[in-house]
């Protein structure tokens, strides 16, 4: 079932999501290359796959149809069925990574068949001595693109290790038959700037947040803002200027929505910084804007949305806040308003959520209890996902998901 792309909220009921279950590429991360590949540790790939499988089972159960979860690996393979798509990918890869000298192997790469090129794209392995890295960060599909309304903002990754992912997702959206009717709705930035989807949160049809972070440059922020204000229903783009450090590489590592009026936040950054929030307002629909400075993100949201916001802290005391932000306690993914999933290990964050009326339940218990029965349509539920391996990759449930369709 090919659903029309549509996302106008962080928390509206999920209908379809793009993920990538760790594959052979994750087993190619080693002590010698982990730093270059942006990993702090080596994941036990089999255990990470099992944890990811529970997450996708949860999505399918809540959404309730077989096409709820799309696997990026499958879309890449299907995209590579045509010679045109394969050639387009090779061209994109060559353009995005001139320093890798893929140009010298252009003919050989373009001559690979569907399965061979699929393997090369994910693992860097080819039947000739081309130098390429595996793509273990494909696990974090959120960063590849962002659906805003009916448009898709395509990424330009900040780090060379992730630039091949940008080449892949551009090729998929341009050439996969599933997205044929959305070719004119693709928003592409100059390769000189960087933008990653973890820095974009869709608050409502008219309000979007963008983090200016370690991974999304000021040029990327302005480029995305201009395009959204000119081409979509968005009227307000709120920019949050973040510290440029790995611990908060994207806005969604320190701030996510649990429902329309409740967010889980990392207080030292979201509440500890002031006058780092800038609103760009559309003037006449052609991409021009005026800027307004807000005292804080909370005040900006309350002004634009017209209601009070509740910020739940990630962690409890200052030390647990640091620990649980590092393990993605603030990186929740909403399946509907008030139904969110995060990592079990962030116990202090769940304690804070309980104090705000959330019922906390394990993912396996949730699946077993509801089975084939009716799911709760309202109420506050925080589902805890075992993610001891996945969390070592430095990304939570929101990082691992790219919503394509929400109600």
C-alpha positions as CSV (number, residue, x, y, z in Angstrom):
1,X,0.0,0.0,0.0
2,X,1.5,3.3,-1.1
3,X,0.3,6.0,1.2
4,X,0.6,9.7,0.4
5,X,3.5,11.3,2.4
6,X,2.1,13.5,5.2
7,X,3.5,14.7,8.5
8,X,2.2,17.8,10.2
9,X,2.8,16.8,13.8
10,X,5.4,15.0,15.9
11,X,2.7,13.1,17.8
12,X,-0.2,12.4,15.4
13,X,-1.1,8.7,15.0
14,X,1.6,7.0,13.0
15,X,0.6,5.3,9.8
16,X,4.0,4.5,8.1
17,X,7.6,4.7,9.1
18,X,11.0,4.0,7.5
19,X,13.6,2.1,9.5
20,X,16.8,0.1,8.9
21,X,17.4,-3.0,10.9
22,X,21.2,-3.4,11.4
23,X,22.7,-5.7,8.9
24,X,26.1,-6.9,7.7
25,X,27.4,-3.3,7.7
26,X,27.2,-3.2,11.5
27,X,29.5,-6.2,11.9
28,X,32.1,-4.3,9.9
29,X,32.6,-1.7,12.6
30,X,36.0,-2.4,14.3
31,X,38.3,-0.8,16.9
32,X,40.4,0.5,14.0
33,X,37.5,2.3,12.1
34,X,34.9,3.0,14.8
35,X,36.0,6.6,15.3
36,X,36.0,7.4,11.6
37,X,32.5,5.8,11.4
38,X,31.3,8.0,14.3
39,X,30.8,5.2,16.7
40,X,32.0,5.3,20.3
41,X,31.8,1.5,20.8
42,X,31.3,-1.8,18.9
43,X,27.8,-3.1,19.0
44,X,26.9,-6.8,19.3
45,X,25.1,-6.8,16.0
46,X,22.9,-9.8,16.6
47,X,21.6,-8.4,19.9
48,X,21.0,-5.0,18.3
49,X,19.0,-6.7,15.5
50,X,16.9,-8.5,18.1
51,X,16.2,-5.2,20.0
52,X,15.3,-3.4,16.8
53,X,13.0,-6.3,15.8
54,X,11.0,-5.7,19.0
55,X,10.7,-2.1,18.1
56,X,9.3,-2.8,14.6
57,X,6.9,-5.4,16.0
58,X,5.6,-2.7,18.3
59,X,5.1,-0.3,15.4
60,X,3.2,-2.9,13.3
61,X,1.0,-3.8,16.2
62,X,0.1,-0.1,17.0
63,X,-0.4,1.0,13.4
64,X,-2.2,-2.2,12.4
65,X,-1.4,-2.8,8.8
66,X,1.3,-4.7,7.0
67,X,2.8,-1.7,5.3
68,X,3.3,0.2,8.5
69,X,7.1,-0.4,8.6
70,X,9.3,0.0,5.5
71,X,12.9,-1.2,5.6
72,X,15.4,1.0,3.9
73,X,17.5,-1.9,2.7
74,X,14.5,-3.3,0.8
75,X,13.8,0.1,-0.8
76,X,17.4,0.4,-1.9
77,X,17.3,-3.0,-3.4
78,X,14.1,-2.3,-5.3
79,X,15.4,1.1,-6.4
80,X,18.5,-0.5,-7.9
81,X,16.4,-2.7,-10.2
82,X,16.8,-0.1,-13.0
83,X,20.1,0.8,-14.6
84,X,19.1,4.5,-14.5
85,X,18.8,4.4,-10.7
86,X,22.1,2.6,-10.3
87,X,23.9,5.1,-12.5
88,X,22.2,8.0,-10.6
89,X,23.5,6.6,-7.3
90,X,27.0,6.2,-8.6
91,X,26.9,9.8,-9.9
92,X,25.6,11.1,-6.6
93,X,28.2,9.2,-4.6
94,X,31.0,10.5,-6.7
95,X,29.8,14.1,-6.4
96,X,29.3,14.0,-2.7
97,X,32.6,12.4,-1.9
98,X,35.2,13.7,-4.4
99,X,38.0,12.9,-1.9
100,X,37.2,9.2,-2.1
101,X,38.1,9.1,-5.8
102,X,35.1,7.0,-6.8
103,X,35.5,8.6,-10.2
104,X,38.3,6.2,-10.9
105,X,35.9,3.3,-10.5
106,X,32.8,4.9,-12.0
107,X,32.5,2.4,-14.9
108,X,33.0,-0.6,-12.6
109,X,30.5,0.7,-10.1
110,X,27.9,1.5,-12.7
111,X,28.4,-1.9,-14.2
112,X,27.5,-3.7,-10.9
113,X,24.2,-5.5,-10.9
114,X,21.3,-4.9,-8.5
115,X,22.5,-7.2,-5.7
116,X,26.2,-6.3,-6.0
117,X,25.5,-2.6,-5.9
118,X,23.2,-3.0,-3.0
119,X,25.9,-4.8,-1.1
120,X,28.5,-2.2,-2.0
121,X,26.2,0.7,-1.0
122,X,25.6,-0.8,2.5
123,X,28.9,-2.5,3.3
124,X,31.5,-0.8,1.0
125,X,32.4,-4.2,-0.3
126,X,32.9,-4.7,-4.1
127,X,34.5,-7.3,-6.4
128,X,37.3,-4.8,-7.2
129,X,39.6,-2.8,-4.9
130,X,37.6,0.4,-4.5
131,X,38.0,2.1,-1.1
132,X,34.7,2.6,0.7
133,X,33.4,2.4,4.2
134,X,30.4,0.5,5.6
135,X,27.3,2.5,6.6
136,X,26.4,1.4,10.2
137,X,24.7,4.8,10.8
138,X,21.9,3.8,8.4
139,X,20.4,2.5,11.6
140,X,19.5,6.2,12.3
141,X,17.1,6.8,9.4
142,X,15.8,10.0,11.0
143,X,18.8,11.9,9.8
144,X,18.5,11.0,6.1
145,X,15.5,13.2,5.4
146,X,12.4,14.8,7.0
147,X,8.8,14.8,5.7
148,X,7.1,18.1,6.4
149,X,3.5,18.3,5.2
150,X,3.7,16.6,1.8
151,X,7.3,17.6,1.1
152,X,10.6,15.8,1.8
153,X,13.7,17.7,2.9
154,X,16.7,15.6,1.8
155,X,19.8,15.5,3.9
156,X,23.3,16.7,3.2
157,X,25.3,14.9,5.9
158,X,27.8,16.9,7.8
159,X,30.4,14.1,8.2
160,X,32.1,12.2,5.3
161,X,31.2,8.9,7.0
162,X,27.5,9.7,6.5
163,X,27.6,11.4,3.1
164,X,27.0,8.1,1.2
165,X,23.7,7.8,3.1
166,X,22.7,11.1,1.6
167,X,23.4,9.7,-1.8
168,X,21.3,6.6,-1.1
169,X,18.3,8.4,0.2
170,X,18.3,10.9,-2.7
171,X,18.4,8.0,-5.1
172,X,15.6,6.2,-3.4
173,X,13.2,9.2,-3.4
174,X,14.1,10.1,-6.9
175,X,13.8,6.7,-8.4
176,X,11.7,4.3,-6.3
177,X,8.2,3.8,-7.9
178,X,6.6,4.2,-4.5
179,X,7.7,7.9,-4.5
180,X,7.0,8.7,-8.1
181,X,4.2,11.1,-7.4
182,X,6.4,13.1,-5.0
183,X,9.3,13.9,-7.3
184,X,8.3,17.6,-7.4
185,X,8.0,17.7,-3.6
186,X,11.7,17.1,-2.9
187,X,13.6,19.9,-1.2
188,X,17.3,19.6,-1.9
189,X,20.0,21.9,-0.4
190,X,23.4,22.9,-1.8
191,X,26.1,20.4,-1.0
192,X,28.2,23.2,0.7
193,X,25.8,23.3,3.7
194,X,24.7,20.5,6.0
195,X,21.3,19.4,7.2
196,X,20.4,16.2,9.1
197,X,16.8,15.2,9.9
198,X,17.4,14.8,13.7
199,X,17.5,18.6,13.8
200,X,13.9,19.1,12.4
201,X,10.8,18.6,14.5
202,X,7.3,19.2,13.0
203,X,5.3,20.9,15.7
204,X,2.2,21.6,13.6
205,X,1.2,22.3,10.1
206,X,2.4,25.9,10.5
207,X,5.3,25.5,13.0
208,X,8.6,23.7,12.6
209,X,11.7,23.6,14.9
210,X,15.2,23.3,13.5
211,X,18.4,22.9,15.5
212,X,21.5,24.7,14.5
213,X,23.9,22.0,15.8
214,X,27.1,20.1,15.4
215,X,25.5,18.4,12.3
216,X,23.2,21.1,10.8
217,X,25.0,24.3,9.7
218,X,23.6,27.8,9.8
219,X,23.5,27.7,6.0
220,X,21.5,24.4,6.2
221,X,19.1,26.0,8.7
222,X,18.4,29.0,6.5
223,X,18.2,26.9,3.3
224,X,15.6,24.6,4.9
225,X,13.7,27.5,6.4
226,X,13.5,29.4,3.1
227,X,12.2,26.4,1.3
228,X,9.6,25.5,3.9
229,X,8.3,29.0,4.1
230,X,8.1,29.3,0.3
231,X,6.8,25.8,-0.7
232,X,4.7,24.5,2.2
233,X,2.1,25.6,4.7
234,X,4.8,26.3,7.3
235,X,4.6,30.0,8.5
236,X,7.0,29.9,11.5
237,X,10.4,28.2,11.6
238,X,11.9,28.3,15.1
239,X,15.7,27.9,15.2
240,X,17.4,26.6,18.4
241,X,21.1,27.3,18.6
242,X,22.7,24.3,20.3
243,X,26.3,23.7,21.6
244,X,28.4,22.3,18.8
245,X,29.3,19.0,20.6
246,X,28.8,15.3,20.1
247,X,26.7,14.8,23.2
248,X,23.9,16.9,21.7
249,X,24.6,16.5,18.0
250,X,21.0,17.0,17.0
251,X,18.0,18.9,18.5
252,X,16.2,15.6,19.1
253,X,18.9,14.4,21.5
254,X,17.8,17.0,24.0
255,X,14.2,17.6,23.1
256,X,11.2,15.5,21.9
257,X,7.4,15.7,22.1
258,X,5.3,13.2,24.1
259,X,2.0,14.8,23.2
260,X,0.9,18.2,21.9
261,X,1.6,20.0,25.2
262,X,4.3,17.8,26.8
263,X,8.0,17.4,25.9
264,X,10.9,15.5,27.5
265,X,13.9,17.8,27.6
266,X,17.5,17.9,28.7
267,X,17.4,20.9,31.2
268,X,21.0,22.1,31.1
269,X,20.6,22.9,27.4
270,X,16.9,23.5,26.8
271,X,16.2,25.4,30.0
272,X,19.8,26.5,30.8
273,X,20.4,28.6,27.7
274,X,18.6,31.9,27.0
275,X,18.0,34.0,23.9
276,X,19.3,31.2,21.7
277,X,15.9,30.7,20.1
278,X,15.1,32.6,16.9
279,X,11.7,32.6,15.0
280,X,11.6,33.2,11.3
281,X,8.2,34.3,10.2
282,X,7.0,34.1,6.6
283,X,6.2,37.5,5.1
284,X,4.7,36.9,1.7
285,X,5.1,33.2,0.9
286,X,8.1,33.6,-1.4
287,X,10.6,32.5,1.2
288,X,11.4,35.9,2.6
289,X,11.1,36.3,6.4
290,X,11.5,38.4,9.4
291,X,13.3,37.3,12.6
292,X,12.2,37.5,16.2
293,X,14.2,36.4,19.2
294,X,12.5,34.5,22.0
295,X,13.7,34.2,25.6
296,X,13.4,30.4,25.5
297,X,12.1,27.5,23.6
298,X,9.2,27.1,26.0
299,X,8.1,30.7,25.6
300,X,8.4,30.4,21.8
301,X,6.2,27.3,21.7
302,X,3.6,28.7,24.1
303,X,3.4,31.9,22.1
304,X,3.0,30.2,18.7
305,X,0.7,27.3,19.9
306,X,-1.4,29.4,22.2
307,X,-1.3,27.0,25.2
308,X,0.9,26.1,28.1
309,X,3.7,23.6,27.6
310,X,5.0,21.1,30.2
311,X,8.7,20.2,30.1
312,X,9.6,16.9,31.8
313,X,13.3,16.6,32.6
314,X,15.4,13.8,31.2
315,X,16.9,12.2,34.3
316,X,16.6,13.4,37.9
317,X,19.6,15.0,39.6
318,X,22.3,16.7,37.5
319,X,24.5,13.5,37.2
320,X,21.6,11.3,36.1
321,X,20.5,13.9,33.6
322,X,23.9,13.8,32.0
323,X,24.0,10.0,32.0
324,X,20.5,9.6,30.6
325,X,20.8,12.3,28.0
326,X,23.9,10.4,26.8
327,X,21.8,7.2,26.5
328,X,19.0,9.1,24.7
329,X,16.6,9.6,27.6
330,X,15.2,12.7,25.8
331,X,14.9,10.9,22.4
332,X,11.4,9.6,22.5
333,X,9.3,8.5,19.5
334,X,5.5,9.1,19.6
335,X,3.2,6.5,18.1
336,X,0.2,8.7,18.9
337,X,-0.4,11.6,21.3
338,X,0.7,10.3,24.7
339,X,2.0,6.9,23.5
340,X,5.8,7.0,23.3
341,X,8.7,4.6,23.2
342,X,12.2,5.1,24.8
343,X,15.0,3.0,26.2
344,X,14.4,1.0,29.4
345,X,17.8,1.9,30.8
346,X,16.7,5.6,31.4
347,X,15.0,4.8,34.7
348,X,15.2,8.3,36.2
349,X,13.5,9.7,33.0
350,X,10.7,7.2,33.4
351,X,10.4,8.2,37.1
352,X,9.9,11.8,36.0
353,X,7.3,10.7,33.4
354,X,5.4,8.7,36.1
355,X,5.1,11.9,38.2
356,X,3.5,13.5,35.2
357,X,0.9,10.8,34.8
358,X,2.5,8.4,32.4
359,X,2.1,4.6,32.9
360,X,5.4,2.9,32.1
361,X,5.3,-0.6,30.5
362,X,7.9,-2.8,28.9
363,X,7.6,-3.3,25.1
364,X,7.3,-7.1,25.3
365,X,4.6,-6.8,28.1
366,X,2.7,-4.3,26.0
367,X,2.7,-6.6,23.0
368,X,1.7,-9.6,25.1
369,X,-1.0,-7.8,27.0
370,X,-2.7,-6.3,24.0
371,X,-2.1,-9.3,21.6
372,X,-4.8,-9.0,19.0
373,X,-7.1,-7.0,21.2
374,X,-8.1,-3.3,21.0
375,X,-5.3,-0.9,21.8
376,X,-5.8,2.1,24.1
377,X,-6.8,5.1,22.1
378,X,-5.9,7.7,24.7
379,X,-4.1,8.0,28.0
380,X,-0.4,8.5,28.7
381,X,1.8,5.4,28.2
382,X,5.6,5.3,28.0
383,X,6.8,2.0,26.5
384,X,10.3,1.0,27.6
385,X,12.4,-0.8,24.9
386,X,15.3,-2.9,25.8
387,X,18.1,-1.2,24.0
388,X,21.4,-1.9,25.7
389,X,23.1,-2.6,22.4
390,X,21.2,-0.1,20.3
391,X,21.9,2.7,22.8
392,X,25.6,2.2,22.4
393,X,25.2,3.5,18.9
394,X,24.2,6.9,20.3
395,X,20.7,7.2,19.1
396,X,17.2,6.5,20.5
397,X,13.9,5.5,19.0
398,X,13.3,8.8,17.4
399,X,16.8,8.7,15.8
400,X,15.9,5.2,14.4
401,X,12.7,6.2,12.7
402,X,11.7,8.4,9.7
403,X,7.9,8.9,9.8
404,X,6.5,9.0,6.2
405,X,2.8,9.2,7.1
406,X,1.0,10.4,10.2
407,X,-2.7,11.1,10.4
